[in-house]
């Protein structure tokens, strides 16, 4: 009973925080005139931290060796996080550049975010001329480029650095495990309540709180669903559900990520960067 009561209270606090974040982000769209209201203290975890947490095996403390999508998914999360914090935005559409994937990422503010990965990316975007598209930035930050002069943009040791942030926040711990020929640093989950809260939030978003309209969804929840799908960790989120609910959740999530980003990105109150990142992953 104590555990259930404690978990319920955490969920209530989480829901109240989500409402505050949603109201703040409604005024923080991708336009250059939007205010920098994304740095809310109510947001405990960044999108990248949430994606990695969802991908980690609780006891083992590492992601699946077969997952080759999470690296680019984390980079996409960095771009969305920066956009939500009012640091970057997509250039306005023109007659020649209407598609999300053709429009460049522009700098709105270079003020520090307090997160090393976000600030490092911000410096790259500020220093890059000519400007680049969302898809190009994901490739550059991941290191998937044939241009040796652009390897400097690669963000290195991203998973380890995000994991260390989660250790500092008391959600993970650090251990060493021996894998026959080598030792590997792992980060088992210690704060399972926080991860369960995150999983429950995503489950509810496609079950009890399903609205069948992405424009009415909480923006961070929508972004996390897109990133979890692109990072191939959505299975981890729904695996604890019953077979019936699992099928419903997966089908609704599938319907969501199969929407046309070009259409959704033009709708009122849409966060363009979310749909631009989804469009980039759909094309890759």
C-alpha distance (Angstrom), angle and dihedral (degrees) to the residues before:
residue distance angle dihedral
X1 . . .
X2 3.81 . .
X3 3.79 92.7 .
X4 3.79 92.6 47.9
X5 3.80 92.3 47.6
X6 3.80 91.3 48.3
X7 3.78 91.8 48.4
X8 3.82 91.3 49.2
X9 3.76 91.5 52.6
X10 3.80 90.9 49.7
X11 3.81 89.8 50.7
X12 3.82 91.0 50.6
X13 3.78 90.9 50.4
X14 3.82 89.4 47.2
X15 3.79 91.7 51.4
X16 3.81 92.1 49.6
X17 3.81 89.4 49.7
X18 3.80 91.2 49.5
X19 3.80 90.2 53.6
X20 3.80 90.7 52.9
X21 3.79 92.4 47.2
X22 3.81 92.1 47.3
X23 3.80 92.6 51.8
X24 3.81 90.6 49.3
X25 3.78 94.4 47.3
X26 3.80 93.3 49.9
X27 3.81 86.1 74.7
X28 3.80 93.4 40.8
X29 3.78 104.8 74.4
X30 3.79 128.0 150.2
X31 3.80 96.2 -87.8
X32 3.81 119.2 114.4
X33 3.81 90.4 -121.2
X34 3.79 96.5 57.7
X35 3.79 117.9 114.1
X36 3.74 123.1 -112.5
X37 3.79 97.6 -109.4
X38 3.78 98.1 133.9
X39 3.78 96.6 94.0
X40 3.77 93.8 85.0
X41 3.79 118.7 162.0
X42 3.81 86.5 -141.5
X43 3.81 88.9 71.9
X44 3.76 101.3 83.3
X45 3.80 98.1 173.2
X46 3.78 130.4 38.4
X47 3.79 119.4 -129.1
X48 3.82 89.5 -106.5
X49 3.80 91.4 53.9
X50 3.79 91.4 49.2
X51 3.82 92.7 49.7
X52 3.81 92.3 49.4
X53 3.81 91.6 46.2
X54 3.80 89.9 53.3
X55 3.80 90.6 49.4
X56 3.81 97.1 48.8
X57 3.77 121.6 96.4
X58 3.79 104.1 -124.1
X59 3.80 100.4 -133.2
X60 3.80 100.1 25.3
X61 3.80 94.3 47.9
X62 3.80 99.5 -144.4
X63 3.79 138.2 89.2
X64 3.78 123.9 -106.1
X65 3.80 113.0 -74.1
X66 3.80 87.8 -137.5
X67 3.80 94.9 57.3
X68 3.80 107.7 102.1
X69 3.82 94.5 160.6
X70 3.79 102.6 66.5
X71 3.81 95.3 78.1
X72 3.79 94.0 61.2
X73 3.81 90.0 37.9
X74 3.79 90.5 59.1
X75 3.82 90.7 50.9
X76 3.78 89.9 51.3
X77 3.79 87.6 51.7
X78 3.80 90.2 54.8
X79 3.82 91.4 55.8
X80 3.81 93.2 47.7
X81 3.81 91.5 46.5
X82 3.81 91.3 51.5
X83 3.80 90.9 49.0
X84 3.80 92.0 49.4
X85 3.79 89.5 50.4
X86 3.77 91.1 54.1
X87 3.81 96.5 -112.7
X88 3.83 100.5 114.3
X89 3.80 138.3 17.9
X90 3.79 140.7 175.9
X91 3.78 117.8 -93.6
X92 3.81 111.7 -103.6
X93 3.80 115.2 -91.1
X94 3.80 118.0 -99.1
X95 3.78 133.9 -175.5
X96 3.79 89.2 -92.7
X97 3.80 98.0 39.2
X98 3.78 111.8 40.2
X99 3.79 100.4 130.6
X100 3.78 117.3 91.3
X101 3.80 91.8 -129.2
X102 3.82 92.3 54.3
X103 3.79 96.3 52.5
X104 3.80 119.9 92.2
X105 3.80 127.9 -122.9
X106 3.80 108.6 -114.0
X107 3.79 130.8 -164.3
X108 3.78 117.3 -116.5
X109 3.79 100.7 169.8
X110 3.79 133.1 1.1
X111 3.80 95.2 -163.7
X112 3.83 110.7 134.2
X113 3.79 118.2 -95.6
X114 3.79 96.5 -158.4
X115 3.81 91.4 -116.8
X116 3.82 115.4 105.7
X117 3.82 96.2 -146.4
X118 3.79 93.3 47.0
X119 3.80 92.4 47.6
X120 3.81 92.3 46.8
X121 3.80 90.4 52.5
X122 3.78 90.5 46.2
X123 3.82 90.5 55.9
X124 3.81 90.7 51.1
X125 3.81 92.1 50.6
X126 3.80 91.7 47.2
X127 3.80 93.2 50.1
X128 3.81 97.3 44.7
X129 3.78 119.0 102.2
X130 2.97 124.3 -154.3
X131 3.79 96.2 33.4
X132 3.82 121.1 -115.6
X133 3.80 136.5 -137.4
X134 3.81 126.6 -110.4
X135 3.79 92.7 -102.9
X136 3.80 92.2 49.9
X137 3.80 91.7 49.0
X138 3.80 92.0 52.3
X139 3.81 89.2 51.4
X140 3.81 93.1 46.4
X141 3.80 94.9 46.8
X142 3.81 89.9 48.3
X143 3.81 92.3 47.8
X144 3.80 93.5 -119.2
X145 3.79 96.4 138.0
X146 3.79 133.2 113.9
X147 3.80 91.5 -152.0
X148 3.83 107.7 97.9
X149 3.80 90.2 -161.8
X150 3.79 90.5 63.0
X151 3.79 98.8 49.6
X152 3.80 86.9 96.1
X153 3.80 88.6 76.2
X154 3.79 93.8 63.2
X155 3.79 113.9 114.9
X156 3.79 107.4 -137.8
X157 3.80 130.6 -151.3
X158 3.80 90.1 6.7
X159 3.81 96.7 157.9
X160 3.79 92.6 48.0
X161 3.79 92.7 47.9
X162 3.80 92.6 48.5
X163 3.81 89.9 47.0
X164 3.81 89.9 53.2
X165 3.81 89.1 53.3
X166 3.80 88.7 53.6
X167 3.80 90.1 48.7
X168 3.81 89.6 53.6
X169 3.81 89.1 50.3
X170 3.81 90.7 53.6
X171 3.80 96.6 -113.3
X172 3.82 99.8 106.8
X173 3.78 135.7 28.2
X174 3.80 130.9 -150.6
X175 3.80 125.0 -115.3
X176 3.80 139.3 160.0
X177 3.80 120.5 -124.5
X178 3.77 127.7 -171.6
X179 3.81 117.2 -132.9
X180 3.81 100.8 -173.7
X181 3.81 98.0 -97.8
X182 3.79 99.9 30.3
X183 3.78 145.5 20.2
X184 3.80 118.8 -119.1
X185 3.78 130.5 -163.1
X186 3.80 109.8 -125.7
X187 3.78 133.1 -173.1
X188 3.82 113.5 -149.6
X189 3.80 117.9 -165.9
X190 3.81 112.8 -102.7
X191 3.81 99.9 168.4
X192 3.81 98.3 58.5
X193 3.80 90.8 164.6
X194 3.80 91.0 65.9
X195 3.79 92.4 49.7
X196 3.80 92.1 46.0
X197 3.80 89.2 51.4
X198 3.80 89.8 52.9
X199 3.81 93.1 47.1
X200 3.82 91.5 46.8
X201 3.80 90.9 50.9
X202 3.79 92.1 55.0
X203 3.79 93.1 42.9
X204 3.80 91.0 51.6
X205 3.81 91.3 47.8
X206 3.82 90.8 64.6
X207 3.83 97.5 32.3
X208 3.84 123.4 28.5
X209 3.81 94.8 12.8
X210 3.80 98.2 36.2
X211 3.82 110.3 142.5
X212 3.83 99.4 175.5
X213 3.80 89.9 -135.2
X214 3.83 120.7 88.9
X215 3.81 91.2 -157.3
X216 3.81 89.8 64.0
X217 3.80 94.3 48.3
X218 3.78 124.5 98.9
X219 3.81 103.7 -90.6
X220 3.80 96.3 -131.4
X221 3.80 91.7 47.4
X222 3.80 90.1 50.7
X223 3.80 90.6 48.5
X224 3.79 91.6 48.8
X225 3.81 92.6 50.7
X226 3.81 90.1 51.1
X227 3.81 92.3 47.2
X228 3.81 94.1 44.0
X229 3.80 89.2 53.4
X230 3.81 93.0 46.0
X231 3.82 90.8 46.9
X232 3.82 92.3 49.5
X233 3.81 94.3 -122.2
X234 3.80 99.0 111.5
X235 3.81 90.2 97.9
X236 3.82 88.0 63.4
X237 3.80 90.1 55.7
X238 3.81 96.3 53.7
X239 3.81 101.0 32.2
X240 3.83 93.6 96.8
X241 3.82 93.1 56.7
X242 3.78 124.9 99.7
X243 3.80 115.2 -97.5
X244 3.80 92.6 -102.0
X245 3.80 95.2 48.6
X246 3.81 90.9 41.9
X247 3.81 91.0 57.8
X248 3.80 92.1 47.4
X249 3.81 92.7 47.8
X250 3.80 94.6 47.1
X251 3.80 93.1 46.5
X252 3.79 93.0 49.9
X253 3.80 92.3 46.3
X254 3.81 88.9 48.4
X255 3.81 91.4 50.6
X256 3.81 88.9 50.2
X257 3.81 97.2 52.5
X258 3.80 91.8 42.0
X259 3.80 92.4 60.9
X260 3.79 115.2 112.7
X261 3.84 105.9 -95.3
X262 3.81 91.1 -157.4
X263 3.80 91.2 59.5
X264 3.81 97.0 39.5
X265 3.80 92.5 46.6
X266 3.83 91.8 59.7
X267 3.79 95.8 52.6
X268 3.77 122.3 107.5
X269 3.83 114.2 -81.4
X270 3.82 92.0 6.0
X271 3.80 117.0 150.6
X272 3.79 99.4 -129.5
X273 3.79 96.1 -160.9
X274 3.82 92.1 61.6
X275 3.79 91.5 55.3
X276 3.79 93.0 41.2
X277 3.82 90.2 55.3
X278 3.81 90.6 47.8
X279 3.82 89.9 49.3
X280 3.81 89.6 51.4
X281 3.82 92.2 52.5
X282 3.79 92.1 45.0
X283 3.79 89.8 55.1
X284 3.81 96.4 45.2
